[in-house]
Amino acid sequence: MKNKDNDKKSFVSYLPRFISYYKPYKGLFAADMFFAMVIGATGLAFPWVMRTLINEVFTLSDKGRIVEILIPAGIFMLALYVIEGLATKFVTSWGHILGARIERDMRQDLFTHMEKLSFSFFDDTSTGQMVSRIITDLQDITELAHHGPENLLISAIKIAGAFIILMNTHVGLTMVLLIFTVLMGLFTFFYRKKMFQSFMDNRVKIANVNAIVNDSLSGIRTVQSYSQEEVELEKFYEGNQEFYQSKKNMYTVMGTYHSTNGFLQGLLYVVTIVAGGFYVVRGTINPGDLYLFVLYINMFLQPVRTLIQFNEQLQQGMTGFFRMCQILDTEPEIKDLPGAIDAGLLRGDIKFEGVTFKYKDADESVLTDFSLDIKAKHSVALVGPSGVGKSTICSLIPRFYDVDEGAITIDGIDIRNMTLRSLRDNIAMVQQDVYLFNSSVRDNIAYGQYDATDEQIIAAAKQANIHDFIMTLSKGYDTMVGERGVRFSGGEKQRISIARAFLRNPPILILDEATSSLDNVSERAVQESLDRLSRDRTTIVIAHRLSTVRNADEILVLAETGITERGTHEGLMARGGEYAGYYQVQFEDLSVVREGA
């Protein structure tokens, strides 16, 4: 997994990427900008009408003429309000819809990329943190995507228009205004980094809280069965407290930001009124124009305040976008190589040729110069103590990880030269820890082949010895299994998993401790299903219960040094080596259990 150094990228370097999300909605964006311009222009027109009335109409001696002018002026101002209201309605509704579409697209891109990331990425990243990235981090994007461009445009129009009018009113006072505006701009520019860091820290801390909650609630049965609620509460308290401190720091930063800008704006009014008073005394500006100037200062500062708020919004939204890009810029370690072929339907001849593999951050290799040849439609059992690489072998065949040295071939083709989709379409896995999705029984079985018909699903369930049980459920195949299949026993979940594999009907089958957590009765029922599933397939079995591998075509005994024994059950028992020793120990343990019963 290659993670580009996002931290070294400049803030501006992300803007083209952000702007690219507007491309599918050019028409809507253009309409939003047009109506934003209308809002900006009508906002400038109101003070202009007031200035004309004050300086040129209300000073007329002919009262009748004043009334004649007031009526059309009022109609004109009313029309401006109507136009501004209609434009505001469009910007408020469709502008937000534009932002929501962009947020949706970003979230879709992020989830799509997450689905492609390698196992090694998820080995180091908690589910709760990923949920936070895809949900919480992108919540501010809608407001930024909507208000950002339109606020910039409206503010630019109002600031430019007001500045021109103010320059025509009094150049000296306008220069005072410009100095204070530059001061506010400089403060905002240099303070933005501190704001960005505080928002980023806040997102990291809430992601940690999400991870704690997800971990604790996912294991709530373990928590309560061991009476460890206090432990989980303490972990949550610490994470929640860190989030509170982060948010407290964020609000402190924002308090300084807004209060400083507010002080500069207030100081601007004071300086303008005092300086304007001197100009009135000197006769370089009349009181009406000074009053108008103060009005236009407010018009000038309103978009400046909007830009100050926009800067806060920008930092919030871009921290979420930045964290999204961190994931999008994480390249999957396992991906299709250039020129990878569609493997089609494979026979299932599997070879490990001088394979060496080490997990990331591990000190030693799990496999070193490991070689193995499994013939198509043969079953091979891997036995031995924990940590010698049995599960690793099974993870390398579907390319969940890539080998460091050597090669794995299927039907003579290096699996790295096959597309991942075509390789994995030829493999089904039944594992000890069965994951059932919070959906119906039908959907969980159909996960093996999502376009399967009801008849195919039922046939697979019958082959897995689970159909009769399903029919006893209140809604049959439409019964919801609950989160992680909590409503079903281990044996029932395992047989649903086996039904998935039957539906997939692959040439290669991997059984990783598929019965190790089951009681004897459930094990027999599941083993019958597995025996049926294994027929006419290349099957790799990992099992600590050696009674489940007696019928394998070949049994391999693994140790840290590699394969130490291989042969059939009968041949290995006759040899009296490691396998026979393991088997004897399990048989004696079983005898003791039966005698104790």
N, C-alpha and C positions, 0 to 999 in steps of 0.2 A: 504494500500500500504506500503510494507516494503522495505525501501531503505537501503541496507547494507552500512556500513560506509566506502565508497571508500577512503575518504581522509586519513584514518589511514592505508590503505594497502600500502605496500612498492612498489616502482617502479618495482622491480624485480618480484614481485608476479603476475604481469600482463603478463610477458613474456611467460609462458606456454600457456596461453589463446591466445596470439597473434600467437604463433608458431603453435597452433592447426589448424589455417586456411590454413597452407601449406599441411596438410595431404591429401586432395583430389588430390593434384597435385605433388605427390612424384616423379614421373618420370620426369616431367618438371623441378622440383626443382633440382633433381640430375644432369640432363643435364646442367642446368644453372651453378651449382657449378663446374662441370667438366670443362666447358669452361672458367670459372673464374680462375680455377687453371692453365689452359693452358696460359691464359693472364699473370698471375703472374709469371709463369716459364719462358716464352719467354722474359718478361721484365727483368728478372735477367740475361738472357743469353747475352744480348747485351753488357753490360759493361765488362762481362767476356771475350768476344771475343776481345773487344778493349784492355783490359789489356794484353792479350796474344800477340796481334799484336805489342803493344808498347814495352813491356818488352822483348819479345822473337823473334819477326820477324823483326821489324824495326831496331833492333840492329845488325842484321846479316851483315857481310861484303860482302857476295855473293848476288849481286843485282838480278841475275837471279833467285836465290832461293826465294827471297822475292816475285818476280812476280808470281812464281809458287804457292806460298802459298796464295797470295792475291785473285787469281781467285776463288778457292774453298771456301775460307773464305767469299767472297762476295756473292757467290751462297748460302752458308749456312745462311748468314744474311738475304738475300732476302727471303729464305724459311721461316725463322722465322717471317718476316714481314707478309708474306702471311698467315701463320698459325694464327698469332695474329689478323690479320684483319678479318679472317673468324670467329674466336672465339668471337671477339668483336661484329661482326654483329649478331651472335646468342644471345649473352648476351643482347645487346641493344634492339633487337626486341622481342624475346621470353621472356626475363627477364621482360620487361615492360608489356607484355601480362599477365605474371604470377601475377604481382602486380595488374593489372587491374581486374583480376579474383578475387583476394582476396578482393579488394575494393568492387567489386560487391556483393560478398558473405556477407561481413560485413554489407553493406547497406541493403541487403535483410533480414538478421537476425534482424537488428534494426527495420525496418519497420514492419516485422512480429510481433515482440514483442510489438511495439507501438499499433498495432491493437488489442492486447489482454488486454491492460491496462484499468483500470476501469475509470468510469466517474470522480471519485474524483481526479484522476491524472490530467485530462484535465481541471478540474475546476480551478486548480492552475497553469497551464502551458499554455503559449500562443502558438498559431499555428506557428507564425514566429520563435520562439525559437526552436520548434521541426523541422521545415524545415531546420534551420541552422545546427542542430545536424546531420541530415540525409544527407545533401548535403555538406555544407561548411566544417564541422569538419572532414570528411573522405577524402577530396581531397588530402591530403598529404600522405595518406596511401599507394597509388600506388608506390610512389617514395621510401618510407621506405621499403615496402615489397619486392620491386625489388632490390634496391641498397644496402639495409642493409646487408643481408647475403653475397652477392658477394663481396661487398667492404671490409667486415671483413675478408673474406677468401683471397682475392687478397692482401690486406694490410698485413695480417699475413705472407703470403708466401714471399712477397718482404722484409718485415722488418726482418724476420728470415734469409733469404738468404743474404741480404745485411750485416746484423750484423755478420754473420759467415765470410764473405769475409773480412769485415773490421777488425775483430779480427785477421785474418791471415795476414793482411797487417800491422797493428800497434795496439798493445793492449792499449797503453797509450792514443792515440787519440780516440780510441773507447770508453774508459771509460769516457772521456770528453763528447762524444756524448751521452752516456747512462745517465749521470747526467742531461743533458739538457732535454732529453726525459722524464725522471722521473718528472722533474719540470713542463713540459707541461702537463703530465698526471695528476699530482696532481692538477694543476690549473683547468683543464677541469673537473675533478671529483667534486671538491668543488664548481665550478661555475655552474654546470648543474642544480641545484635546482633553482637558480635565473632565468636561462633561461626557465625552465619548467613553473615557475610561470608567467613570462612575456608572454609566448605563451598562457597559459591558460586564463589569463586576456584578452588577445586579442580576443580569441574565445568567451568569455562571452560577450564582448562589441559588436562584430559583430552580435551575436545572438540577442542582444537587438535592434540593428539597423534593423535587419530583422523583428523583431516583430513589430516595429513602422511602417515600410513600409507596412507590411501585414495588420495591423489594419487600417491604413489610407486609403490605396487603396481599401480595402474591403468595407469601408464606404464612398467612394468618393462621392456618390450621396448625402449623408447626409452632408458631408463637404461642398460641393459646394452650396447645397440648403440653408444652414445656413451661407454662406459666411465666413467660418472659416478656409480658406486656411492658413492664417497667424498663427493660433494656431497650425495647423499641421506642418507648416514649422518650427516653433519654437521648437516643440517636436523633429522633425527630426534633426534640427541643434544641439540641446543639445546631442542627442544620437550619432550623427556623430562626434561631437567634442570630446566626451568621447572615441570613437573608435580611433580617430586621436591621442589623448594623449596616449592611450594604445599602439598604434603602434609606436609612437615616443619613448616611454619608451623601447619597445621591440628592436628597432633599436639601442638605446643607449647601452642596455645590449649586443647586438650582436657586436657592435663596440668595446666595451671593450674586449670582448671575442677574437675576431679575431686579434685586434691590439696587445694584450698581447702575444698571441701565435706567431704572426708574429715577434714581437720584440725578443722573445726568440730564434726563428729560425735564425734571422739575427745575433744575438749575438753569436750563435753557430758557424756560418761561420767565424766570426772574430776571436773567440778564437781558432778555429781549424787551421786557416791559420797562426796566430801568433805562436801558440804552435808548429805547424808543421814546421815552419821556424826554430825554435830553435832545433828541432829534426834533421833537415837537416844539420844544422851547426855542430851538435854533431855527425853526421854520422850514426844515428840510423834509418834513412829512406832516400831513394834516391828521387830526384825530381819527377821521373816518378810515383813512388808509392804514393807520396803526391798528385800529380795531380789526380791519380786514386782514392785516398781516398776522395778527394773533390767531384769527380764525384759520388762516391758511397754514399756520404752524401746526395746528391740530390736524389739519388734513395731511400735512407733510409727515407728522409723527405717527399718525394712525398706521400707514403702511410700514413705517420703521418698526413700530411695535409688532406688527404682523411678522416682519422679517426676524425680529428677536424671538418670537414664539416659534417661527418656522425653524430657526436654528436648533432649538430644543427638540422639535419634532424630527428634524433631520438626524440628529445624533441618536435619538431613540430608534427611529426606523432603520438607519444604516447599521447600527450594532446588530440588529436582528438579521439584516441582509448580509452583513459581514460573517456572522456565524453560519448562515446558510451556505455562503460561498466556501467556508472552511470545509464543509462536507462535500459540496459539489466538486471542489478541487482535490478531494481525496480520491485518487485513482484506485480502482480495484486491483489487488495483486493478481487475482485470477480473472482472466478475460480472454476472449477469442484472439488468437494470434493472427496476424495478416495472412490471408490465404488458407485459414482454417476451413476444413471440409465438413459437409453434412455426412455424418457417419452412417446414416440409414439404420436399418435393422442389423444389429451385430449378432454373431454366433455366440461369443462369450469366451474366447480363448484369452486368458489374462496372463501377462508376464511382468514380473518385476526384474529389471536387469541392472544389478549393481546400484541399487537405490540407497542414497544417504539423505536423511531428513532430520532437521532440527527445528523445533518451535522457536518463534521469535522470542528473544530475551532468555532462552534456556541456555544453560551452561554446556550441556552435552547433547549429542545427537541421539534421537530415539532409535533410528535405524542407521546402520553403517554397512555399506556395500552389501545390501540385502538383495537376494535373488529368490524368485519363486515362479513356478509355472503351474497354472491351473487350467486344465483342459475344459473345453466347452461342455456344458451340461453335467459337469462333475461337481460334487459337493466337497468342500474342504473346511475342516474345523480348525480353529486356532485356539490353543489352550496354553496356559502358563500363568505365572503370577502377574499381578498388576504392574503396569509401568514398563512392560517389555515391547510395547508397540502394536498390540493387537488392534485396538481401536484406531490407531494411526494408520495402519494398513487399509482399514475400511474407509477412512476419510480421504486417503490419497486416490483411491480408485475413481470416485466421482469428481476429482479435482477440487475438493474443498480447500486443499493446500497443494502447492507445487513442490516437487522434489528438489533438493539442492543439487544432487548429482544423480547420474543414471537416468533411467527412463522406465515408464510403465506403458505397456502396449496392450491393446485389445485387438484381436484378429490381425496382429502384425502392424497396427497403426499406433503411433505414439499418441497418447490421449491429448497431448498438448496441441496436436495438429487437427483435432476435431473441434467443432463448435461445442461450447458448453451445453447448449440446449440439446443437440443431438446425442451427446455422450450421456447426459443425465436422463434422457428419455428412455435409455436402454437399461436403467438401473432402478430398483426399488429397494428401500431400506425399511426394516422393521427394528425399532430400537427399544431399549429398556424403558426409557422415559418417553411415553407416547404423548404427543401434543395434539389435543383436540381443540378445534376452534369453537368459539361461542356461537354456534349455529346449529342447524338441525343435523340429525343422524345422517340423513340423505346427503347433505352438503359435505359432511366430513368424509363419507365414503367416496363421494364423487371427486374428492381432491386428487385421487389417483388418476382420474381422467374426467376433466370438468365438463366435457360435452357428452358424457355417457347418458344413455336412456335409463328410464326407471327399471326396465327389464334387466339391463346390464348391471345396475346397482344391486338389485335383488339377487341376481345370480351370484355376484361376488360375495354378498352377505351370506348366502347359503353355503358357498364353498368355505367360508371362514367360520362356519358354525355359529353365526350370530343372528341369523334371520329370525329364528323362533323367539329369541329373547326380544328382538326389536318389536315383534308383533304383540308382545305383552305390554308394551308401553302405551300410555294413554293416547298418544297421537302417532304411534307407529314410527315410520321413517321421518315424520315431520316433528318429532319430539326434539326440543332443544336440549343440548348436552350440558349447558352451563359452562362457565369459564373454565378452560383447561379440562373439560370433561368431568367436573367435580361430582356430578350426579351418578357416575358409573364406577364400578369396581375396576381394579387393575386388570383383571382378566377380560372384562367386557371392553375396556378401552383398547386392550391389546388386539382383540379380535376385530374391532373396527379398523385398527391400523392394518391388520392382515387383509381385510376386505379391500382396503385401498390398494394394496399391492396386487391382489388378484385382478382388480379392475385395470390396473396399469399393465399387467401381463408382460413384464420385461424379460429379456433373456438373462439378465444378471440380477441376483438377489443377495442382499447383505442383511444378515441377522445378527444384530449386536446386543447380546445379553437379553434376548427377547422374552425369556421366561424367568429370569433370575429373581424378579421381585414378586413372583406369584406363589400362591400356596399350591400344595400337591394336586388338589382337585382341579384348580384353574389351569395349572401347568399341563395336565394331561389333555384338557380340552384344547388349549392353545397349541400344544405340540402336534396334535392331530391335524390342526389347520396348517401348521407350518410344514409338516411332512407333505401334505397335499400340495401346498404352494411351491415347494422346492422341486417337485418333479419336472424333469426335462428343462432345468435351468442351471446355469452356473451359479452355485450357491457358496457363499463364504459365511461361516458360522463362528461367532465368538460366544463361548459359554463357559461359566465356571462350574455349572452342573454337568458333569461329564456324562451322566446318563442320557442327556439330550443329544449327544454327538456320536453315539455308538454306531449309528447307521451311515455316518459320513464315508464317502469313498476314500478320503484320506484325512488323517489327523496330523497336524503339525504342532509340535511342542516348542514353544518359543522361550528363550531366555535373553538376557542382556547381550549375549554373544551372538544371537541369531537363532536359527533353527537347530535344535539339539536332537530331536527325534522326529520321524515321520513314518506313517504307515497306517494300516487299518486298526480298528479297535482290537481285534483278535491278535494281530501280529504284535502290536505294542504291549499288550498284556502278557503275551508269551515271552517277550523279550525281558520283562521284569525291570524296566528302566524307570525314568521319571514319570511317564504317563501312568504306568502301573502303580507307582507309589501314590500319585495324586488320587487315582481311582480308588485304591485301597483305603486311603484316609477318609474319602467321602463315604464309602460304603460302610466303614466302621462307625463314622459319626451318625449315619442314618440308622444303623442297627441300635446304637445307644439311645437315639431318640425314640425308636419304636419300643424298646424295652422299657424306657421310662414311662411311656404312655400306657 
